[in-house]
Amino acid sequence: MRSILILGAGRSASSLIRYLIQHAPEQSWRITVADKDPSHAAMLVAEGPAVATGFALDATDGAARAALIAKHDMVISMLPAFMHLDVLKDCLALKKHVITPSYVPDALWSMDAEFKGAGLTVLNEMGLDPGIDHMSAMRILDRIRAEGGRMEAFESYCGGLVAPESDDNPWGYKFSWNPRNVILAGQGGAAKYIRDGETKYIPYHKLFRQTVRVAVEGFGDFDGYANRDSLKYRSHYGLDGIPTLLRGTLRKAGFCEAWDAFVQLGCTEDGFPMELDSKADWSAYIDAFLPYCQECGTRGNLANYLDLDPDGEVMRKLDWLGLFERHHPIGVSGRSPAATLQHLLEQKWKLGPADKDMVVMWHRFRYAVEGQHQTIHASLGVIGEDTIHTAMARTVGLPIAMATKLLLNGSITDRGVLLPLKPVIYEPILDELEGYGIRFVEEEVEA
C-alpha cells in the first residue's frame, strides 16, 4: 500500500481526488486529503471512504504539516503558490517526492542538486497553464524538429472562462479558480516576450491595453494579453534562437478594456487597507480613487477621468456590477482595494448551480522545412461537468493525478527539479487525457 498526501482541497482539486480514488484499488493507493476546512475535505473523499480520508490541517503550522508529510510516500501540494516552498523544504528533509501545479519559484532551482542528491523528484508546473500547455507544445515542437523543421515563431494562449451556455453577463466571465489570482493577474513585474527579434516589456499599468485578438475555431474571439516572462521558456523548450515567443492569457473579447479601468483607478492594488466602513456603498469605493468633483457624480467623474464613453461597453460592464449604486453597502472593511473588489466580484461572477465553465488553449507554430514556411494551429476546448468537476478542475487535476501514477510506478526516473517537458512524461499523460475528452485539434494553415 502506497500513501499519497494532498495538501489543499480548493477549487482545482476535485477531479484530482476523484481520479486517485477511482484508481486506488488497482494501484494500492491510500489517499489523505488535508485542508483547513475538514468538512470540505470530507465531501471530496466521500465517494471513496475505503481508500481516502479527509483531514483537518492548518498548512501554516509547520510542525503539524511536517508530521503529516512524514507519514506518506509522496505529496501533492495544491496550496497557494506562496506556500509551496515550505512544503518542498519539508519534503526534502523527509525524503518525499512532490508534485505541484505552480510555477517554479527562483529559490527552488538552487535546491535542484539537493533534491537530486536525495534521490527525489520535484515535478512542477504540472496542471493546465502551466502544465498541459508545456506538454502539448513540446509534443508538437519535438515532432517538428524530428522532421527537420526550424522554428520561427511560437505563441501560446490559455484562458479559464465561462461556457457559452452559461455566459449571461456582459463581462463574459465567472470564477472557476482562485478569485484572488484573477484579481491580481499580471502583477509582480513586467510581462516580457520577443517579437520578430525585438524583446518587449509591458508594465502592469499597460498590460490590459496591449492585447491581441485571438480567434479559436469553434470557440470564438478572445482578448489575449502577455503572461509573465515568456523568455525563460526559450531554453526549456529548446528555442533559444527563436525570433518570436509569447505566452499569454485569454479573456472574452472586450473584457480587458473594461478590466483596465480597475487597473488605472487603482482598484487592483493590494498593498494597503482601505479606510472605508462596511456600511459605505460601492460609489464611495469608486469615489476613493477619483479626483474630487462635487458636481460630477461618481459615474460621470469616472467616465471623464478615464476618458470613457458614458454610453459605451466599458461603462455598461461597470454599471452591471452595481458600482454606482447608492445604498448598496460594501459589506467588508479594512481590506485592500483588490480584496474589496474581490468581495464584490465573488458575488457577481459566481458560477450558478447549473452553470458550467470552459477552458480554451491555443498554440501557433511557424517553422521552415527545406525552405518552405509552414504554420500549425493547435487548439483545445473543454467544457466543465458541473460546478465541482469544472473544466478548470479537470485540466489542472487530471495531469497531476496521472503524473502521480507515473512517478509512483517508476516511469519517471529523473530526479531533481523537473518540468513536464520530456516524452516520458508528456506522451502517456496527453494520451490518457484524450480518453477524458481533453485533446488538441491541429490545423495546418497558410504561413
Secondary structure, DSSP 8 states (H G I E B T S, - for coil): -EEEEEE---TT-HHHHHHHHHHHHHHTEEEEEEES-HHHHHHHTTT-TTTEEEEE--TT-HHHHHHHHHTSSEEEE-S-GGGHHHHHHHHHHHT-EEE-SS---HHHHTTHHHHHHTT-EEE-S-BBTTBHHHHHHHHHHHHHHHTT-EEEEEEEEEEEEE-GGG--STT----SS-HHHHHTTT-SS-EEEEETTEEEEE-HHHHTTS-EEEEETTTEEEEEEE-SBGGGHHHHTT-TT-SEEEEEEEEETTHHHHHHHHHHHTTT--SS-----TTSBHHHHHHTTS---TTT-HHHHHHHHTT--TTSHHHHHHHHTTTT-TT-B----S--HHHHHHHHHHHHT---TT--EEEEEEEEEEEEETTEEEEEEEEEEEE-SSSSS-HHHHHHHHHHHHHHHHHHTT-----EEE-S-SHHHHHHHHHHHHTTT---EEEEE--
